Amino acid sequence: MLRRWWLAPVGVGLIGVGLSCVAFWAAERADHRRVLSILESRAEWRARDLEAKIRLSGNAVENVAIALAANPSLGPDEFHRIATRARHELDHVNSLQWSVRVPREGIAAFEDSARALGIADYRVYDVDRDFRPTELTDRAEYFPVLHDLRFHGERHVLGLALGRFEGRARPMRKAQEEGRPIATLPVRPIGPPTPNLVYLLFWPVYD
C-alpha cells in the first residue's frame, strides 16, 4: 500500500484535468453559440438593410419607367433631368439606364434613331467576359442601352446590348415575362476591374 501512495494524488489530478477539459469545452461551445448568434443577427440586419435599399431603388426605377411609358422617345437631356429627380436622396443608386428591345433586323435603324436624338457615334455592341467591347453575337433580339446616367464614376455603357451573359439575361427575361421588377444576384459592374459588386434591377416597360 505504501508503494501505491501516488495513486490517489495522480487520480485526483487526472480527474481535475478531465473536469477542466469538460469545463473548457462547455465554455467554448457557449462562446461559439454566442458568436454565431451575433453573426446571424448582423447578417439578418444587413439582409434587411439591403432589401430596403433595393426596394427604395425600385422607387427610382419605377419613376423613370412611368416617365418613359408616357414618352418613350425622350432625348438624353430629358432623361437625365427625370432620372436625377427620381434618384433624389438615394445615394446607393449608382446609375439609371433605359434599354430598348430591338429585333435583329432593326439594329441599323435603331442606331440611326439614337444618333438623331443627339447621341453622336452611337453603336450597339456586346462585351466579352472581361467586359471588353466586341461585335454583336447573333441573337433574335437585343436590349441596347439608349440612355445612361451615372451618379458614381464614369462607366458609361451607351449602346451595350444587355443580356448576353446568364447572370444578367436570366433575371432580365424573368422581369420581361412576369411583368414585374427583378433584381440580379451581386454582379461585377461593366467597365474597368473593381472589387465592388452591384445589384441590377430590371423594370419592364410595355407599350
C-alpha positions in Angstrom: 0.0 0.0 0.0 2.8 2.3 0.8 4.3 1.7 -2.6 1.0 2.9 -4.1 0.7 6.1 -2.2 1.0 8.1 -5.5 -2.2 6.6 -7.0 -4.6 8.9 -5.0 -3.0 12.2 -5.9 -2.5 11.2 -9.6 -6.1 10.0 -9.7 -7.3 13.4 -8.3 -5.0 15.2 -10.7 -6.4 13.3 -13.7 -10.0 13.9 -12.5 -9.2 17.6 -12.2 -7.7 17.7 -15.7 -10.7 15.9 -17.0 -13.1 18.3 -15.3 -11.1 21.3 -16.6 -11.3 19.9 -20.1 -15.1 19.5 -19.8 -15.5 23.0 -18.4 -13.3 24.4 -21.2 -15.3 22.5 -23.8 -18.6 23.8 -22.4 -17.3 27.4 -22.2 -16.0 27.1 -25.8 -19.4 25.8 -27.0 -21.2 28.6 -25.2 -18.9 31.2 -26.7 -19.2 29.6 -30.1 -23.0 29.8 -29.9 -22.8 33.4 -28.7 -20.6 34.4 -31.7 -22.9 32.5 -34.1 -25.9 34.4 -32.6 -24.1 37.7 -33.1 -23.2 36.9 -36.7 -26.7 35.7 -37.5 -28.2 38.9 -36.1 -25.8 41.0 -38.0 -26.4 39.1 -41.2 -30.1 39.4 -40.7 -29.8 43.2 -40.2 -27.6 43.5 -43.3 -30.1 41.5 -45.3 -32.9 43.7 -44.2 -30.9 46.8 -44.9 -30.1 45.6 -48.4 -33.7 44.6 -49.1 -34.8 48.1 -48.0 -32.2 49.7 -50.3 -33.3 47.5 -53.3 -36.9 48.4 -52.5 -36.0 52.2 -52.4 -34.0 51.7 -55.6 -37.2 50.3 -57.2 -38.9 53.6 -56.4 -36.4 55.5 -58.5 -36.5 52.9 -61.4 -40.3 52.9 -61.3 -40.5 56.7 -61.6 -38.2 56.6 -64.6 -40.3 53.7 -66.1 -43.5 55.7 -65.7 -42.0 58.7 -67.5 -40.7 56.5 -70.3 -44.0 54.7 -70.7 -45.6 58.1 -71.2 -42.9 59.3 -73.6 -40.6 56.5 -74.9 -38.7 58.9 -77.3 -37.1 61.1 -74.6 -33.9 62.7 -75.5 -30.7 62.5 -73.4 -31.3 65.8 -71.6 -34.9 65.0 -70.7 -33.8 61.5 -69.5 -31.1 63.0 -67.3 -33.5 65.5 -65.8 -36.1 62.8 -65.0 -33.5 60.3 -63.7 -31.9 62.9 -61.5 -35.2 63.8 -59.9 -36.1 60.1 -59.5 -32.8 59.3 -57.7 -33.1 62.3 -55.3 -31.7 61.3 -51.8 -31.0 57.7 -52.9 -27.2 57.7 -52.7 -26.9 54.0 -53.1 -28.3 54.1 -56.7 -25.2 54.2 -58.9 -26.9 54.6 -62.2 -30.2 54.7 -64.1 -30.4 53.3 -67.6 -33.0 52.9 -70.3 -32.6 49.9 -72.7 -34.9 49.3 -75.7 -36.0 46.0 -77.2 -34.7 45.8 -80.7 -35.1 42.8 -83.1 -32.0 41.6 -85.0 -33.1 43.2 -88.3 -33.8 46.6 -86.7 -30.3 47.3 -85.2 -29.2 49.7 -88.1 -32.4 51.7 -87.9 -32.2 51.9 -84.1 -28.6 53.2 -84.3 -29.7 55.9 -86.8 -32.6 56.9 -84.5 -30.2 57.2 -81.5 -27.9 59.4 -83.4 -30.9 61.5 -84.5 -31.6 62.1 -80.7 -28.2 63.7 -80.5 -26.1 60.7 -79.3 -23.1 61.0 -81.6 -21.4 57.9 -82.9 -23.9 55.6 -81.2 -23.3 51.9 -81.9 -24.8 48.7 -80.5 -22.1 46.3 -79.2 -21.5 43.3 -77.0 -18.8 42.7 -74.4 -16.7 39.6 -73.7 -16.3 38.1 -70.2 -13.6 40.7 -69.4 -16.1 43.4 -70.4 -14.1 44.5 -73.5 -16.3 45.7 -76.4 -16.8 43.1 -79.1 -19.0 42.7 -82.2 -22.7 41.6 -81.6 -23.3 37.9 -81.3 -26.2 36.5 -83.2 -29.4 36.8 -81.2 -33.1 37.1 -82.2 -33.4 40.4 -80.2 -31.2 42.9 -78.3 -31.6 45.3 -75.5 -29.1 48.1 -76.1 -28.7 50.9 -73.6 -30.1 54.1 -75.1 -29.7 56.4 -72.0 -27.3 56.0 -69.1 -27.0 58.5 -66.2 -24.1 57.7 -63.8 -24.0 59.1 -60.3 -20.7 57.5 -59.3 -17.8 57.1 -61.7 -17.7 57.3 -65.4 -18.7 53.8 -66.6 -21.0 54.8 -69.4 -22.3 51.9 -71.4 -24.3 53.6 -74.2 -25.0 51.0 -76.9 -24.2 48.0 -74.8 -26.6 45.1 -75.6 -27.7 43.8 -72.2 -28.3 40.2 -71.5 -25.6 38.3 -73.3 -24.5 36.5 -70.1 -26.8 34.4 -67.9 -26.2 36.4 -64.7 -28.0 39.3 -66.3 -30.0 37.6 -69.0 -32.0 35.3 -66.7 -33.4 38.0 -64.4 -34.0 40.3 -67.4 -36.1 37.6 -69.2 -37.9 36.9 -66.0 -38.8 40.5 -65.5 -40.0 40.7 -69.1 -42.1 37.6 -68.9 -43.6 38.2 -65.5 -44.1 42.0 -66.0 -42.5 42.9 -62.6 -39.2 44.2 -61.3 -36.5 41.6 -60.8 -33.1 42.1 -59.2 -29.9 40.2 -60.0 -27.6 38.5 -57.6 -24.4 40.6 -57.0 -22.6 41.0 -60.3 -19.4 42.7 -61.4 -20.1 46.1 -62.9 -19.3 46.9 -66.6 -16.0 48.7 -67.0 -12.5 48.7 -65.5 -11.8 45.9 -63.0 -13.1 46.7 -59.5 -13.5 44.6 -56.3 -17.0 46.0 -55.7 -20.1 44.1 -56.8 -23.5 45.7 -57.7 -27.1 44.7 -58.0 -29.0 45.3 -61.2 -32.8 45.9 -61.0 -34.7 45.4 -64.2 -38.1 47.1 -64.6 -40.0 46.1 -67.7 -42.0 48.9 -69.6 -44.6 47.9 -72.1 -46.5 49.8 -74.8 
